[in-house]
Amino acid sequence: MWMLRQFGCLLLLVLALGPARAQELFAPMREEVLMLRKPALFPVELETTYFRPPGNGPFPLVILNHGKSVGESRMQPRWRPLAVVREWVSRGYAVALPMRQGFSKSGGSYVGGGCNVQSNGLAQAEDVQAVLAALAQRPEIDATRVVLVGQSHGGLTTLAAGSLGLPGVVGLVNFAGGLRQEQCPNWEAALATAFGSYARTTRVPALFFYGDNDSFWSVPVWREMVRQYAESDGRARLVAFGSFGSDAHHLFGPRSGVRVWLPEVERFFRELGLPFDKQREIALIEHDAAVPADTGFAALADTSALPGVRPAAREGYAGFLAAEPPKAFAIGPNGAWAWRSGVADAMKQALQRCMSHANGAACRLYAVDDRVVWARD
């Protein structure tokens, strides 16, 4: 009876809460969720998150490969690290993030159990191959300019996929790649051997990121992986970035890691002959009100154009230029100024802060995000 009452309470709670709300798609990067078919004796569909810049393309393509969380792979949610994806979409790239077989809502079961880590990576790489083949048929994709990027188990997957000589793939980026298999004898040595085996049939360059305080791989372990890859004729440049936060394994994903890896990735892409100039700003938080039009008063980066302000304001404006949108810079009488970033009501808060410095006098917006909105009158 007690169990029935408990079940009844739980049922009432579920009914009160209603169905789980679907994750809202991020419109500024044209986010979609595709179900892409993987041909096989028993075909499966791979849940793939897909982002694109504005326009019709053709866009070069980045495929981001996810890691493996502890526990049941089916319970691992769809991967969508927006701060990472933004760096490529803002530079004109389409970005695809496939959930491999047996993960999230993708079909089939996780492939690659047991202790053969080399085989595990190649099984995962088959999913990357299927997603690339499907996206290459889309008219907005430039299938001759593809870069594979992966983190942790996705880094191992990326290197394994690189060994297949997939058409259009011109480079590989590996963030803390590998697969920890403590239940397997000599798993660290097997992991390094797998890296060497992938390198022997890889013909494109790679970029590796490993840190000192990685909770998955000690420094000797990842250095041996890198060594065997290089000694097997793999063309890889290592970025040993030292420590990062509490765990270097998680460099790729959070905003705080972007400033560490982005300059090295930019260098790598330019070495590959790929574009990397930023084409637009993309705010991960939207303004809560319409952004004023660009007035053409001055170039955004021209600090000398700020009207009626003191040198301190020009220094503050340099900080505004470096900040992430949404952001706004306001100017008031008698040299008052203020700016705010990273909040939906950045324009409102910048004006309020400016007015507090101007003893309540009216302030006006000078710049919002990537445009100068100041009018001469």
N, C-alpha and C positions, 0 to 999 in steps of 0.2 A: 504493500500500500504506500509506504514511504517513497519507494522508487517511482510509482505511478505519479504521485504528487510532484516529485522532482521533475519528471519528464513533462508533466503538464505545465509547470512553471517555465521550463526551458522553451516549450513550444509557444507559449504566450509571448516570451521575450523575442523569439525569432519572428513571430507575426508582427510584433510591435515595431521591430527594427526594419522589417521589409527586406527585399532582396539586396544583396551587396551591390553597391554602386560601381559601375564599370569605370576603369581609369580613364580620365579625360585625355583625349589626344591633344598634342601641343601644336596648335594651328600655325604659329609663326615659322615652324620648320616643316610644315606640311606632313606631319606624322601620320602614318598609316600602319595597320597591321595586316600583313599579307599571309596567306597560307600557300606556301610554295611546294610543289610536288617533287618528291624525291623518287625517281624511277628505281624500281627493284622488283623482285619476284612478288613481294607484297608491298606495293608502294605506300609511302607515308607522306603526310603533309607536315611541313616545317613552319612553325609560327615565326614570322620574321617581321621585326619592326623596321620601318622604312621611312627615311627622312630625305627631303629634297629642298634645294634653294628655290626661289621664284624662277619662273621661266620654263622653257621647253627643253633646255639642254642643247647638245648632249653634255652630260656631267661626268667627270671622272668619278670612280666609285671606290669607297672605302668599306670593307667588310670587317666589322668588329666581332670578335669571338669571345664569348663569356667564359668565366671560370666555373668551378663546380663547388657548390656549397655542401656543407656537411649534411648528411641525411638523405632522404628520398629525393631523387632528382625531379620527380614529377611535381613536387611541392615547390620547386624553385621558381620564383616569379619571373615574368618577362623582364628582360634587362633593357633599361633605357637611361643610361647616365647622361642626362641632358647637357651638363656642363662640358663633357667631353665631346659629344656629338656636335654641339654648337661650333666648336673650333674648326671643324671641317665644313659644315654647312655654310658658315659665314664666309668661307673661302671658295665656295662654288662647287663643293662635292656633294654627291648623293651618298648616304650612309645607310648600310643595312646591318641589322643585328639579328642574326638567326638564332633561335633556340634549337639546339641540336636534338636529334632523336631521343625521345624519352624524357626531355626537359619541358617543364611548363605545359603548354597546350599542344606541343608537337606530338605527332603520332609515334607509334612504336615504343620500344623499350631501350633504356640506356645500353649502349653497346661498348664493350671494352672492359668487362670485368676480368678478374684474374690478375696475374702479375706481369703479363707481357705489356710493358708500357709502350713499347714501340708500336705494337699492333693496336693498342688503345688509341694512340694519336692518329694512326692512319684510318681507323674506323670513324673517328670524329671528322677527319678531313673529307670523307666522302660527302658529308652533309654540306660542307663549305663548297665543294665542287658542284653539288646539285643547286645550291642557291645562286652561285655565280652563273651557271648555265641558264637558269631561269631569268635572272635579271639582265643578262646580256642580250636577251631578245627584246627588251623594252626600248622604245625609240629614244627615250631621254637619257639613256646610259651610253657613255663612251667605253665600250668593253675592251678597248686597247690600253686603257690606263686604269689599272686596278691595283690597290694596295691592301694587303691582308694585315690586320692588327689583332692582337689577342692578349688577354690578361690571365695569368695563372694557367689553369687547364686550357684556356683559350689560347695562351701563348704556345703551349705544346701543340695544340691543334693547328695553329698558324704555321709553325715550322714543318709539321707533317704535310700540310696542304702545299707548302712551298716546294716540297720534294716531289710533288706530282707533275710539276711543269704545266700548271693550268694556264690556258690561253689568256693573254691579256694581263696577267699578274706581273708587275714590274718591281715589287719590293715587299718586304715583310718587316713588321715591327712587333717585337716580343717584350711584353712587360711581365717580368717575374715568372716566366713560363716554366711549367713542369707539372708533375702529378705526384703528390705525396702518397706513398703506399707503405706505411709502416708495418703492415701485416705481412709484407713480402720480404724474403731474405735478400739482403744486398740491394735494396731498392734504390739507394742513391747511385750506386755504380750502374745499375740498369738504366736509370734515367739519363746519365751522361752518355752511355752507349747509344741510347735512342737518338740523342742529339747528333752524335757523330754519324749515325746511319742516315738521318734525314739530310745532313749536309752533303753527303756524297752524290746525291742526285738533284741538288738544288742549284739553279743557275742564276738566281737573282740575288741582289744584296739584301742584307738584313741589318736591323738596328736592335740591340739588346739593352734593356734597362734592368739592373739589379742593385739592391741596396744592402747596407750592412746589418740593419736590424730587421731583416725579413723573418717573420715567424714560421715560414714554411721551409726555407732553405738557409742553412748556415753559409757563411762566405766560402768555405772550402768546397761545399757542394755545388754552388752555382758557378764558382770559378772552374771546376772540373767540367761542368756542362759546356761552358763557353770554350774551354780549351779543346775538348774533343770536337766540337763543331768546327772550330778554326783549323784544327789539324786534319780534318776530313775534307779540306778544300772549301769549307763554307765561308763565304764573304760576309763577315759580320763585324760591325763596330760596336764596342761595348761602352755604355754609359754607366759607370759605377758611381752613383750619385751620393753615396754615404748613407746617413740616416735620414729617415723621413717620419716625423711624428712619432707615434708609438709603435708603428709597424710599416716598414718599407714595402711590404707586400701589397699595400693598398695605395700606392702612389697614383695609380691610374683609376680615375673615377671621381674623387672629390675635387672641388674647385681649387683647393689649396695645392693640389698636386700639379695643376695645369702649368703654373709658372715654372715648375722644375723641368717638365718634359717637353713643353711646347717649343722652346728654342732649338733643341736637338732634333725634334721631329721636323721642324721647318728646314733646318739644314739638310736633313736626309731627303726630304721631298724635293728640294731644289737640286740636290745632286742627281736625283732621278730624272730631272728635267720636267718636274711637275709644278704647276702654279701654286703659290701659297700666299699671295697678297690678299688681305681681307677685303671683301667686296661690300660688306654691310655689317651693321651692328645688330645683334639679336639679343633682346632682353629675355632672361628666363622668368622675369616678373613683368607683367604688363602694367603700363600706366593706367590709373583709374579714371583718367579723363583724356580728352582728345589733345594731342600734342600740336602746338601752334606750328604754322608753316614756316619754312626757312625764308628769312627776309633778304638774304644776300648782303647783309650789313658788313660782314667780314668773314674771312676764312676761319673755320672752327679753331684751328691751332694757333691763330695769331693773338698772342697774349697782349701785344701792344695796342690792339684795337679796343680793349675794354674801356668804356667811357667813364671819366670822372672818378677813378679809383686810385688808391695808393699802391706802392710796390707789394705790400702784403697780400693784396687781392690777387695780383698776378701769380704769386706763389700758390695761393689757394686754388686758382683756376687750373694750374698745372696738375694739382691733385684731382680736380674734377675731370680733367681730360683722361687721366689714367684709371678712373673708377669705372665700374661696371654699370651699364644701364639696368633699370631706369634711373636717370639722374637729371638734375636741373641745377642751374647756377643763376642766382638772382642778384640784382644791383639796386641800391636805393640812393637817396640823396646823402650828401656829405660823406661820400666814400663808403657807405655801408654795403656789405655783401655777405652772401652765404650760399652754401650748396648742400645738396643731399643726394644720396644714391642708394640703390638696392632696395627701395620700398616702392609700392605702387603709387603712393601719394607724394612722390619726390618733389613735384612742382609745388604743391601746397606747402610742404614742410620747408622747402627752400625759401619761399616767400615769407613764411611766418618767422623763420630764423632771421632773415634779413631785416624784417620790420622791428624785431626786438633789438637789433643793433642800431636801427634808425629812429629809436624812440617812438615807434608807432607810425612813422611816416610811411607812405606807400612805396613799395618796391616793385620792380618789374623783372620778368624773366629775361635773362640774356641768352642763355643756351639751354637746350633740352636734348639729351642724348647726343646725336651726331649733327645737330643743326643749330645755327645761330638764329634766334627768333626776335632779336632786338630791332626795333624800328627807330629811325632817326628822330622822329617827332615825339 
